[in-house]
């Protein structure tokens, strides 16, 4: 694998439909809430799908490869690394984002508060 920055840039250019949908879901917090989010952001040796550094929150949008034994083990290692640096990690499946966006939004409201108030 390429270095994390090069890999992140490649992922930014090849964003999946669920990732684009999630980006739209967090628009309210980016606009009204003033929270800065980054897509495909390198954190140490890993690339987080989405990160809000001010809230120490990483959101991963997981496709099918994350549910193999190797994928589960890799995700556990990645989550431990991020947690060790103070990040909370939320994981949603592609289906969660595409078919249950309201539920994803509700979970984000529990974590971040209403998007219209200052963060």
ABEGO torsion letter per residue (X at the ends): XBBAAAAAAAAAAABBAAAAAAAAAAAAAAAAAGBBBBBGBBBEABBBABBBAAAGBBBBBBBAAAABAAAAAAAAAAAAAAAAAGBBBBBBBAAAAAAAAAAAAAAAAAAAEBAABBX
